[in-house]
Amino acid sequence: MGIIYFIVIFFACVLGAIVGLGGGVFIRPIFDAIGYHYVLDIAFFSSSAILAMAVVSTIKKVRDGTKIDVKIALFVSLGAVIGGTLGNLLLEHLLSIFAAEAMVQYVQIVATIIVLSLSLILTSKNNLRYELKNKAYCVALGVLLGSIAAFLGIGGGPINVPLLMIFFGLSIKDATAYSIVIIFFSHLSRIVTLGATVGYLYFDLSILPFVIVAAAVGGLVGARLSKIFSEKMVKRLFQGAISAVILLNIANGLFLI
């Protein structure tokens, strides 16, 4: 199972690093389909992979010359930390309410399909461009993005990228770089929250080395490819990946019925 997870996470993080999705958008539904671990285990593995990928990918992109406005990244990430904590607490609350984990998975699947469909629509709206400067709005946007990322376990990128493009007037390649930074902070808060509430010994830690190594290598490869690909190619990959994950979530939802 560790080898299977390694393969899934590697390819998820390669594509995630290219298009700013983080990898979780692919990891969670695929792990759901495999069905080997419980919801919280999948959340833990997904967030651990995203953290490793985000660190490696961000370092690589900065070294390659990607410019990041530290002030914007800081305030949006601050909101993402708060949102990540709130999203994880909501997930744990739902798990305590519903007797069957399948119900929580179904809620995640439906919400994910809605968020991804919205993402596809927003990335096609080239006329929606603003330049958000207010710090409070940056934090509020971060809370929204972090909450979605942590609750759905999808890394946040599907909604990060289009909203960053719209509210900060960024190109899709620049938005992917900011998205990875935000993803890092939102999932760092998620890992800390899981440790404080559930405890790390709850999880199958034998899988963790496969998760970390696959994500780190995938993040490095993805960041290198991101530099090579054009804006048009990145946008096509982003929309293609989102469409594929929507179909995967629909399939998972039908399987649960």
Phi, psi and chi 1 to 4 in degrees:
 res  aa     phi    psi   chi1   chi2   chi3   chi4
   1 MET       -  -35.5 -170.4   50.7   62.2      -
   2 GLY   -59.8  -39.5      -      -      -      -
   3 ILE   -67.9  -41.7  -66.2  172.4      -      -
   4 ILE   -61.2  -46.2  -67.2  172.6      -      -
   5 TYR   -62.7  -38.4  -82.7   18.9      -      -
   6 PHE   -58.7  -48.1 -178.3   97.0      -      -
   7 ILE   -62.4  -47.1  -65.5  169.9      -      -
   8 VAL   -60.2  -48.8  170.7      -      -      -
   9 ILE   -66.7  -39.7  -70.2  170.3      -      -
  10 PHE   -57.7  -54.6  171.1   76.2      -      -
  11 PHE   -68.1  -34.9  -74.7  107.0      -      -
  12 ALA   -62.9  -41.0      -      -      -      -
  13 CYS   -77.6  -29.2  -73.1      -      -      -
  14 VAL   -61.0  -53.0  168.1      -      -      -
  15 LEU   -67.7  -38.1 -173.0   53.4      -      -
  16 GLY   -62.3  -39.2      -      -      -      -
  17 ALA   -70.7  -31.6      -      -      -      -
  18 ILE   -68.9  -46.7  -66.6  171.8      -      -
  19 VAL  -106.8    8.0  -63.0      -      -      -
  20 GLY    76.4   21.2      -      -      -      -
  21 LEU   -90.2  -13.4  -64.2  179.4      -      -
  22 GLY    86.1  -30.7      -      -      -      -
  23 GLY   106.3  -28.5      -      -      -      -
  24 GLY   -64.1  -27.2      -      -      -      -
  25 VAL   -63.1  -26.4   68.0      -      -      -
  26 PHE   -95.3  -38.3  -47.3  106.0      -      -
  27 ILE   -63.1  -50.0  -65.4  168.5      -      -
  28 ARG   -60.7  -50.4 -158.0 -138.4   70.3 -143.7
  29 PRO   -65.7  -34.0   18.5  -30.2      -      -
  30 ILE   -69.0  -42.7  -66.9  173.9      -      -
  31 PHE   -65.6  -35.7  -76.7   10.0      -      -
  32 ASP   -58.8  -44.2  -80.0  -13.4      -      -
  33 ALA   -66.3  -37.8      -      -      -      -
  34 ILE   -65.0  -41.2  -67.4  171.2      -      -
  35 GLY    71.8   23.0      -      -      -      -
  36 TYR   -84.9  -31.6 -172.3   80.3      -      -
  37 HIS  -118.1  164.5  -76.5  100.5      -      -
  38 TYR   -79.3  172.1  -64.2  116.4      -      -
  39 VAL   -57.6  -47.5  170.7      -      -      -
  40 LEU   -67.9  -35.3  -85.4 -175.7      -      -
  41 ASP   -61.0  -45.5  -72.9  -72.3      -      -
  42 ILE   -62.6  -41.0  -67.6  172.3      -      -
  43 ALA   -61.0  -42.2      -      -      -      -
  44 PHE   -66.0  -46.9  176.7   69.8      -      -
  45 PHE   -64.7  -41.0  -65.0  142.8      -      -
  46 SER   -62.1  -47.4  178.6      -      -      -
  47 SER   -67.1  -37.5  -72.2      -      -      -
  48 SER   -63.5  -42.8  -61.8      -      -      -
  49 ALA   -64.1  -43.5      -      -      -      -
  50 ILE   -63.2  -40.8  -69.0  162.1      -      -
  51 LEU   -60.4  -48.7  -79.3  177.3      -      -
  52 ALA   -62.5  -44.9      -      -      -      -
  53 MET   -62.9  -42.9 -177.9  -78.8  -60.7      -
  54 ALA   -62.9  -42.5      -      -      -      -
  55 VAL   -61.6  -52.9  170.3      -      -      -
  56 VAL   -64.7  -45.3  172.4      -      -      -
  57 SER   -64.1  -43.3  176.6      -      -      -
  58 THR   -65.0  -45.0  -59.8      -      -      -
  59 ILE   -58.9  -44.7  -68.5  172.7      -      -
  60 LYS   -63.9  -44.4  174.8   62.1  178.2  170.4
  61 LYS   -66.6  -39.6  -72.1 -172.0  176.7 -171.7
  62 VAL   -65.0  -42.7  170.2      -      -      -
  63 ARG   -63.1  -30.1  -75.0 -178.4  174.7  175.8
  64 ASP   -82.8    0.2  -73.7  -17.2      -      -
  65 GLY   103.7    6.1      -      -      -      -
  66 THR   -67.2  127.9  -59.3      -      -      -
  67 LYS   -91.5  129.8  -57.9  -64.8 -176.2 -176.7
  68 ILE  -126.2  124.1  -63.6  177.5      -      -
  69 ASP   -71.8  108.4 -173.0  -41.5      -      -
  70 VAL   -59.3  -38.1  176.9      -      -      -
  71 LYS   -64.5  -47.1 -175.5  163.6   44.5  173.4
  72 ILE   -62.6  -48.0  -69.0  175.4      -      -
  73 ALA   -60.1  -38.8      -      -      -      -
  74 LEU   -65.5  -49.3  178.4   63.1      -      -
  75 PHE   -72.5  -38.3  -76.5  103.9      -      -
  76 VAL   -67.4  -38.9  177.4      -      -      -
  77 SER   -67.1  -35.8  -64.2      -      -      -
  78 LEU   -59.1  -45.7  173.4   61.9      -      -
  79 GLY   -63.5  -36.3      -      -      -      -
  80 ALA   -65.8  -34.5      -      -      -      -
  81 VAL   -62.9  -46.0  170.2      -      -      -
  82 ILE   -62.9  -46.5  -60.7  169.3      -      -
  83 GLY   -64.0  -38.9      -      -      -      -
  84 GLY   -60.3  -40.9      -      -      -      -
  85 THR   -64.9  -45.0  -57.0      -      -      -
  86 LEU   -63.9  -41.8  -65.5  174.9      -      -
  87 GLY   -64.3  -39.9      -      -      -      -
  88 ASN   -69.9  -39.5 -168.6   66.7      -      -
  89 LEU   -63.1  -37.1  -69.4  174.0      -      -
  90 LEU   -64.3  -41.6  176.1   58.7      -      -
  91 LEU   -61.4  -46.3  175.3   59.5      -      -
  92 GLU   -65.2  -35.1  -69.0 -179.6   22.0      -
  93 HIS   -64.2  -44.0  179.8   62.9      -      -
  94 LEU   -63.9  -38.0  -72.0 -179.7      -      -
  95 LEU   -64.2  -31.0  -74.0  169.0      -      -
  96 SER   -79.5  -23.4   68.0      -      -      -
  97 ILE   -81.6  -47.3  -68.4  175.1      -      -
  98 PHE   -88.2  134.3  -65.9  108.8      -      -
  99 ALA   -70.1  -34.9      -      -      -      -
 100 ALA  -104.4  129.2      -      -      -      -
 101 GLU   -62.8  -26.1  -78.6 -159.5   -9.1      -
 102 ALA   -58.7  -32.0      -      -      -      -
 103 MET   -65.9  -41.4  -73.9  -61.4  -61.2      -
 104 VAL   -66.2  -41.7  178.5      -      -      -
 105 GLN   -59.9  -39.7  -75.5 -179.1  -58.4      -
 106 TYR   -65.1  -42.3 -166.7   73.2      -      -
 107 VAL   -60.4  -44.2  170.7      -      -      -
 108 GLN   -61.9  -43.0  -75.6 -176.4  -50.0      -
 109 ILE   -63.5  -48.2  -73.0  168.2      -      -
 110 VAL   -61.9  -45.8  171.6      -      -      -
 111 ALA   -63.7  -38.4      -      -      -      -
 112 THR   -64.2  -43.5  -60.8      -      -      -
 113 ILE   -61.2  -41.6  -68.5  170.7      -      -
 114 ILE   -64.0  -47.1  -66.7  171.4      -      -
 115 VAL   -63.5  -43.5  167.5      -      -      -
 116 LEU   -67.6  -38.6  -64.6 -177.1      -      -
 117 SER   -64.0  -41.1  -60.9      -      -      -
 118 LEU   -62.4  -38.8  179.3   63.3      -      -
 119 SER   -62.0  -43.5  177.0      -      -      -
 120 LEU   -60.6  -41.9  -82.5  179.3      -      -
 121 ILE   -64.8  -46.0  -65.4  169.5      -      -
 122 LEU   -66.9  -37.5  -68.5  176.5      -      -
 123 THR   -68.9  -18.4   49.1      -      -      -
 124 SER   -88.9   -7.8   65.0      -      -      -
 125 LYS   -91.6   84.7  -60.9  -70.1 -175.5 -179.6
 126 ASN   -72.0  -17.1  -66.2  -36.2      -      -
 127 ASN   -84.9   -8.5   58.4  -35.9      -      -
 128 LEU   -91.0   94.4  -68.1  176.4      -      -
 129 ARG  -141.5  125.8  -69.4  -66.7 -177.2  -88.8
 130 TYR  -131.3  171.5  -54.9   97.6      -      -
 131 GLU  -126.6   89.7  -60.8 -116.9   -6.6      -
 132 LEU   -73.3  126.8 -161.4   64.3      -      -
 133 LYS  -119.2  -29.9  -60.6  -66.1 -175.9 -177.6
 134 ASN   -62.2  127.9 -172.1  -71.6      -      -
 135 LYS   -64.2  -38.3  -64.0  174.9 -176.7  176.8
 136 ALA   -63.3  -39.1      -      -      -      -
 137 TYR   -66.9  -37.3  -71.1  152.0      -      -
 138 CYS   -62.1  -44.6  -70.2      -      -      -
 139 VAL   -64.2  -43.8  174.2      -      -      -
 140 ALA   -61.3  -41.9      -      -      -      -
 141 LEU   -63.1  -39.5 -180.0   61.8      -      -
 142 GLY   -63.2  -40.1      -      -      -      -
 143 VAL   -60.3  -44.9  171.0      -      -      -
 144 LEU   -61.2  -49.5  173.1   64.5      -      -
 145 LEU   -64.6  -42.7  -61.9  177.1      -      -
 146 GLY   -65.6  -38.9      -      -      -      -
 147 SER   -63.6  -45.7  -61.8      -      -      -
 148 ILE   -62.8  -45.0  -66.5  171.3      -      -
 149 ALA   -60.3  -48.1      -      -      -      -
 150 ALA   -72.9  -42.6      -      -      -      -
 151 PHE   -66.3  -42.9  174.4   64.8      -      -
 152 LEU   -84.9  -17.1  -61.5 -178.2      -      -
 153 GLY    66.8   31.4      -      -      -      -
 154 ILE  -112.2    9.3   59.9  172.7      -      -
 155 GLY    84.9  -18.1      -      -      -      -
 156 GLY    88.4  -23.0      -      -      -      -
 157 GLY   -54.6  -39.1      -      -      -      -
 158 PRO   -56.8  -31.6  -26.2   34.8      -      -
 159 ILE  -103.1  -27.1 -160.8   69.0      -      -
 160 ASN   -57.2  -52.3  -72.5   -0.4      -      -
 161 VAL   -60.3  -53.6  172.1      -      -      -
 162 PRO   -64.2  -37.5   19.2  -31.1      -      -
 163 LEU   -70.5  -36.0  -70.1 -174.6      -      -
 164 LEU   -65.9  -39.7  -73.6  168.1      -      -
 165 MET   -62.0  -41.8  -70.5  170.2   66.1      -
 166 ILE   -72.8  -51.6  -69.8  169.8      -      -
 167 PHE   -83.8  -18.6  -71.2  109.8      -      -
 168 PHE  -118.9    4.4  -63.3  109.3      -      -
 169 GLY    62.0   34.3      -      -      -      -
 170 LEU   -89.5  153.4  -59.3  172.1      -      -
 171 SER   -73.0  164.3   67.3      -      -      -
 172 ILE   -66.0  -34.1 -168.8  166.9      -      -
 173 LYS   -69.5  -39.9  -71.2 -174.2   77.2  169.9
 174 ASP   -68.2  -38.5  -72.8  -20.8      -      -
 175 ALA   -63.0  -34.5      -      -      -      -
 176 THR   -65.3  -36.0   61.9      -      -      -
 177 ALA   -66.4  -46.3      -      -      -      -
 178 TYR   -62.1  -40.1  -78.5   90.5      -      -
 179 SER   -59.3  -42.3  177.0      -      -      -
 180 ILE   -63.3  -39.9  -64.1  -63.5      -      -
 181 VAL   -63.2  -46.2  174.4      -      -      -
 182 ILE   -62.4  -42.2  -64.9  165.3      -      -
 183 ILE   -58.4  -41.9  -75.9  166.9      -      -
 184 PHE   -57.7  -50.7  169.8   80.3      -      -
 185 PHE   -68.7  -38.8  -75.4  103.3      -      -
 186 SER   -65.9  -37.3   64.3      -      -      -
 187 HIS   -85.1  -21.1  -76.7  -88.9      -      -
 188 LEU   -63.2  -44.2  176.2   62.1      -      -
 189 SER   -64.7  -32.9   69.8      -      -      -
 190 ARG   -68.3  -42.8 -171.7 -177.2 -158.4 -164.1
 191 ILE   -62.7  -42.8  -70.2  -71.2      -      -
 192 VAL   -63.7  -42.9  171.4      -      -      -
 193 THR   -63.7  -41.9  -56.5      -      -      -
 194 LEU   -62.4  -40.4  -76.4  171.6      -      -
 195 GLY   -66.0  -37.5      -      -      -      -
 196 ALA   -75.6  -31.4      -      -      -      -
 197 THR   -97.7  -43.8   55.4      -      -      -
 198 VAL  -100.5  -38.8  179.3      -      -      -
 199 GLY    95.6  135.4      -      -      -      -
 200 TYR   -67.8  -24.7  -62.6  118.6      -      -
 201 LEU   -69.3  -12.7  -65.8  179.2      -      -
 202 TYR   -66.3  -28.4  169.6   87.7      -      -
 203 PHE   -91.6  160.8  -55.7  107.6      -      -
 204 ASP   -79.9   86.9 -178.2    2.3      -      -
 205 LEU   -72.2  -12.9  -62.5  179.1      -      -
 206 SER   -65.8  -21.7   65.4      -      -      -
 207 ILE   -83.4  -21.8  -63.4  -68.4      -      -
 208 LEU   -57.8  -42.1 -160.3   55.8      -      -
 209 PRO   -58.5  -40.2  -25.8   35.5      -      -
 210 PHE   -61.7  -41.4  -65.2   94.9      -      -
 211 VAL   -63.4  -50.1  170.8      -      -      -
 212 ILE   -65.7  -47.3  -60.6  -61.8      -      -
 213 VAL   -65.4  -45.2  173.8      -      -      -
 214 ALA   -60.8  -42.3      -      -      -      -
 215 ALA   -68.0  -42.0      -      -      -      -
 216 ALA   -64.3  -46.2      -      -      -      -
 217 VAL   -67.1  -42.4  176.4      -      -      -
 218 GLY   -62.4  -40.5      -      -      -      -
 219 GLY   -63.1  -39.0      -      -      -      -
 220 LEU   -66.7  -46.4 -177.7   62.5      -      -
 221 VAL   -64.0  -43.9  172.9      -      -      -
 222 GLY   -62.7  -41.5      -      -      -      -
 223 ALA   -64.1  -37.6      -      -      -      -
 224 ARG   -65.7  -43.3 -174.1  178.1  -65.8  -86.9
 225 LEU   -67.7  -33.8  -68.4  174.7      -      -
 226 SER   -60.4  -36.4  177.6      -      -      -
 227 LYS   -67.5  -34.1 -177.1 -177.7  178.8 -177.4
 228 ILE   -77.2  -40.5  -62.6  171.0      -      -
 229 PHE   -71.8  150.2  -68.7  160.7      -      -
 230 SER   -79.4  167.5   65.6      -      -      -
 231 GLU   -57.4  -43.3  -69.3  -86.3  -18.3      -
 232 LYS   -62.6  -42.3 -167.9  172.7 -176.8  179.5
 233 MET   -65.7  -42.0  175.0   63.1   74.8      -
 234 VAL   -62.8  -41.6  171.3      -      -      -
 235 LYS   -64.3  -41.6 -173.2  172.0 -176.3  177.7
 236 ARG   -64.5  -42.5  -75.4  179.9  176.7  174.9
 237 LEU   -63.3  -41.6  -76.5  171.7      -      -
 238 PHE   -59.5  -51.5  178.3   88.0      -      -
 239 GLN   -67.7  -36.4  -67.0  175.4  -29.4      -
 240 GLY   -65.9  -41.6      -      -      -      -
 241 ALA   -64.8  -42.7      -      -      -      -
 242 ILE   -61.9  -43.9  -66.0  -62.9      -      -
 243 SER   -62.2  -41.2  -60.9      -      -      -
 244 ALA   -64.6  -40.6      -      -      -      -
 245 VAL   -70.9  -33.3  177.8      -      -      -
 246 ILE   -59.5  -46.3  -72.3  173.9      -      -
 247 LEU   -63.6  -39.4  -66.2  175.5      -      -
 248 LEU   -64.6  -40.8  178.3   58.4      -      -
 249 ASN   -68.0  -36.9  -85.0  -84.0      -      -
 250 ILE   -61.4  -44.3  -69.0  172.7      -      -
 251 ALA   -61.4  -44.4      -      -      -      -
 252 ASN   -62.3  -40.0  -76.2  -14.3      -      -
 253 GLY   -64.0  -42.1      -      -      -      -
 254 LEU   -65.6  -34.3  -67.5  174.0      -      -
 255 PHE   -67.0  -32.9 -178.9   76.6      -      -
 256 LEU   -76.0  -24.0  -73.9  174.7      -      -
 257 ILE   -66.3      -  -66.0  174.9      -      -
